C-alpha cells in the first residue's frame, strides 16, 4: 500500500508538449468566466493550467498543484497567457524536483500586477480607442467595412499576444519579463494615444464637412467648435490627462448634442 501510494504521487510526465500547451491556450479564452470577488481570476487560471498539471502530477501531488493555483490572482486576461506559460515551465521544474512549489506562487504574486498595468494601458486605454476612432473616421470617409476591419485586426492582435506570451513564457520561465519588455507595449501605447487624437481630429473635420454639405448648411459656424475640439484632443492625448475611452465618449456625446441642438433650431424635416 505504501508503494502504491508513493507511486500515485510521483510526476506523470517530465515535460508538457505542444498539444497540452494548445489546450492551455484554448482554456485561457475562458479566463474571466468564473471571476469572483474573493480571489478574482483564480478559478480561470487554475482551469487553464489543469491540462498541464494533469500531465505532470498524479494523486495528492495533483491536488496540491491545483490548490496552489487557486490562490488569489488578478491580471489582464490577454497578458495572462505569458504568466500561464511561465507557470507551466516552473511547474515542470517543481515536478522534477529542481524547484520548490513556493517559487511559482511567488512569481505569480509579483508579476500579475505589472502585467495587468501593461495590458490595461495598451489594450483597454490605447489599442481599442485607436481602433474605434479609426473605424469612425473610416465610416465618415465612406469606408463602410472599417468597423469589421477594426474587429478583425483587434482580435487577431490580442490572440497573437496570447499565443506568443504562452509559448514564450514556457520557453523562458521568469525571463518572459525581458521578452515582453522588448515588445515595448508601453511606448507603443503612448504612440497610439497620439494617433487616436489625430483620428479623432480627422473625425471632427469630417463631421463638420458633412454638416456643411447638408441642405440647410447647418455646418456654418462650426469652425470654432472644431478648433476647440482639436486643441483639447491634442492636449489631452499628448499629456494623457484623460482616459482615452472617456475622451471618445465625450467627443461622441458632444457631436450628438450639437447635431440635436442645430436640428432643433434648423429642422431638416418640417
C-alpha positions in Angstrom: 0.0 0.0 0.0 2.8 2.4 0.8 4.5 1.7 -2.6 1.2 2.2 -4.4 0.6 5.5 -2.5 4.1 6.7 -3.3 3.7 5.8 -7.0 0.4 7.7 -7.2 2.1 10.9 -6.0 5.0 10.8 -8.4 5.0 13.0 -11.5 3.2 11.5 -14.5 5.4 13.2 -17.2 8.6 15.2 -17.1 7.6 17.9 -19.7 4.5 19.4 -21.3 4.1 19.0 -25.0 2.8 21.4 -27.7 -0.6 19.7 -27.7 -1.1 20.3 -24.0 0.1 23.9 -24.3 -2.5 24.4 -27.1 -5.2 23.1 -24.7 -3.9 25.6 -22.1 -4.2 28.4 -24.7 -7.7 27.4 -25.6 -8.8 27.4 -22.0 -7.2 30.8 -21.5 -10.0 32.3 -23.6 -12.4 31.5 -20.8 -10.2 33.2 -18.2 -12.9 35.6 -16.9 -15.8 33.2 -16.9 -15.6 32.5 -13.2 -14.3 35.7 -11.8 -15.2 36.2 -8.1 -14.8 39.0 -5.5 -12.7 36.9 -3.1 -9.9 35.6 -5.3 -10.7 37.3 -8.6 -9.4 35.3 -11.6 -8.0 32.3 -9.6 -10.6 29.8 -11.0 -9.9 30.8 -14.6 -6.1 30.5 -14.0 -6.4 27.1 -12.4 -8.8 25.9 -15.1 -6.3 26.9 -17.8 -3.4 25.2 -16.0 -5.3 22.0 -15.4 -4.2 20.1 -18.7 -0.6 20.8 -17.9 -0.9 19.9 -14.2 -2.6 16.6 -15.1 0.3 15.7 -17.3 2.8 16.5 -14.7 1.2 15.1 -11.5 -0.9 12.3 -10.1 -2.9 11.8 -6.9 -2.3 14.1 -4.0 0.5 15.9 -5.8 -2.0 16.9 -8.5 -4.4 18.2 -5.8 -1.7 20.3 -4.2 -0.7 21.7 -7.6 -4.3 22.7 -8.4 -4.7 24.2 -4.9 -1.7 26.5 -5.2 -3.1 27.9 -8.4 -6.4 28.6 -6.7 -4.7 31.4 -4.7 -5.6 35.0 -5.4 -4.8 36.1 -8.9 -5.8 39.2 -10.8 -4.2 40.3 -14.1 -5.0 41.3 -17.6 -6.6 38.4 -19.5 -4.5 38.9 -22.6 -1.2 39.3 -20.8 -2.0 36.3 -18.5 -1.0 34.0 -21.3 2.6 34.8 -20.6 2.2 34.1 -16.9 0.4 30.8 -17.8 3.3 29.7 -19.9 5.9 30.6 -17.3 3.9 28.9 -14.6 3.8 25.7 -16.7 7.5 25.8 -17.1 8.1 26.4 -13.4 5.7 23.5 -12.6 7.8 21.2 -14.8 10.8 22.1 -12.7 8.8 21.6 -9.5 7.7 18.1 -10.7 11.3 17.2 -11.5 12.4 18.3 -8.0 14.5 21.2 -9.3 12.4 23.9 -7.6 10.1 24.4 -4.6 6.3 25.0 -5.0 6.5 28.4 -3.4 8.5 29.7 -6.3 5.6 29.6 -8.8 3.3 31.2 -6.2 5.9 34.0 -5.7 6.3 34.5 -9.4 2.6 34.9 -10.0 2.2 37.2 -7.0 5.0 39.5 -8.1 4.2 39.7 -11.8 0.4 39.7 -12.0 0.2 43.4 -11.1 2.8 44.8 -13.6 1.4 42.6 -16.4 -2.1 43.9 -15.6 -0.9 47.5 -15.8 0.8 47.0 -19.2 -2.3 45.2 -20.5 -4.7 47.8 -19.3 -2.6 50.6 -20.6 -2.1 49.1 -24.0 -5.3 47.2 -24.9 -8.0 49.0 -22.9 -6.7 52.6 -22.9 -4.8 52.7 -26.2 -5.4 50.0 -28.9 -9.2 49.7 -28.5 -9.8 53.5 -28.6 -7.4 53.9 -31.5 -9.3 51.2 -33.5 -12.6 52.8 -32.6 -11.5 56.2 -33.7 -10.1 54.8 -36.9 -13.3 52.9 -37.7 -15.5 56.0 -37.1 -13.2 58.1 -39.4 -13.3 55.4 -42.0 -17.1 55.2 -42.0 -17.4 59.0 -42.3 -14.9 58.8 -45.2 -17.2 56.2 -47.0 -15.2 53.1 -46.0 -18.2 51.1 -44.7 -16.2 48.0 -43.9 -14.0 49.9 -41.4 -15.7 48.6 -38.3 -15.3 45.0 -39.5 -11.7 45.6 -40.2 -11.3 47.0 -36.7 -12.8 43.9 -35.1 -10.7 41.6 -37.2 -7.4 43.4 -36.6 -8.0 43.9 -32.9 -8.9 40.2 -32.3 -6.0 38.9 -34.4 -3.6 41.1 -32.4 -4.8 40.0 -28.9 -4.9 36.4 -30.0 -1.3 36.7 -31.3 -0.2 38.3 -27.9 -1.9 35.4 -26.0 -0.2 32.7 -28.1 3.2 34.4 -28.1 3.1 35.0 -24.4 2.1 31.4 -23.6 4.8 29.7 -25.7 7.5 32.3 -24.9 6.7 32.0 -21.3 7.0 28.3 -21.4 10.4 28.5 -23.1 11.9 31.2 -20.8 10.0 31.0 -17.5 10.9 34.1 -15.4 12.8 35.5 -18.4 9.4 36.2 -20.1 9.6 39.6 -18.3 12.5 40.6 -20.6 10.8 39.2 -23.7 7.6 41.2 -23.0 9.7 44.3 -22.3 11.4 44.1 -25.7 8.0 44.4 -27.4 7.8 47.9 -25.9 4.0 47.9 -25.4 4.2 50.9 -23.1 5.9 53.0 -25.8 3.5 51.8 -28.4 0.6 52.7 -26.2 1.9 56.3 -26.0 2.1 56.5 -29.8 -1.4 55.1 -30.1 -2.6 57.8 -27.9 -1.3 60.4 -30.3 -2.6 58.5 -33.3 -6.0 58.3 -31.7 -6.0 62.1 -31.2 -5.2 62.5 -34.9 -8.1 60.3 -36.0 -10.5 62.0 -33.6 -9.4 65.3 -35.1 -10.0 63.9 -38.6 -13.4 62.7 -37.4 -14.3 66.2 -36.2 -13.2 67.6 -39.6 -15.3 65.0 -41.5 -18.2 65.7 -39.2 -18.0 69.4 -39.9 -17.7 68.8 -43.6 -20.8 66.6 -43.7 -22.7 69.2 -41.7 -21.7 72.0 -44.2 -22.8 69.8 -47.1 -26.3 69.4 -45.6 -29.2 71.1 -47.5 -29.7 73.9 -44.9 -26.0 74.4 -44.3 -26.0 73.7 -40.6 -22.2 73.5 -40.6 -21.9 77.3 -40.7 -20.3 78.4 -37.5 -18.8 75.0 -36.6 -15.3 76.2 -37.1 -14.7 77.4 -33.5 -16.2 74.2 -32.2 -13.9 72.2 -34.4 -10.8 74.2 -33.5 -11.6 73.9 -29.8 -12.2 70.1 -30.2 -8.9 69.6 -32.0 -7.0 71.6 -29.4 -8.5 69.7 -26.4 -7.9 66.4 -28.1 -4.3 67.2 -28.9 -3.5 68.4 -25.4 -5.3 65.5 -23.6 -3.8 62.8 -25.8 -0.2 64.1 -25.6 -0.4 64.8 -21.9 -2.5 61.7 -21.1 -4.6 63.8 -18.7 -7.8 61.9 -19.5 -8.6 58.2 -20.2 -9.0 57.7 -23.9 -12.3 55.8 -23.7 -13.8 58.7 -21.7 -12.5 61.2 -24.3 -14.2 59.1 -27.0 -17.5 59.1 -25.1 -17.3 62.9 -24.5 -16.5 63.6 -28.1 -19.3 61.4 -29.4 -21.8 62.9 -26.9 -20.7 66.4 -27.9 -21.3 65.7 -31.6 -24.7 64.2 -30.9 -25.7 67.1 -28.6 -24.6 69.6 -31.2 -26.5 67.9 -34.0 -29.6 67.7 -31.9 -29.4 71.4 -30.9 -28.8 72.5 -34.5 -31.6 70.3 -35.8 -33.9 71.8 -33.2 -33.1 75.3 -34.4 -33.0 74.4 -38.1 -35.0 71.2 -38.6 -34.0 69.2 -41.6 -37.6 67.8 -41.9 -40.6 70.0 -41.4 
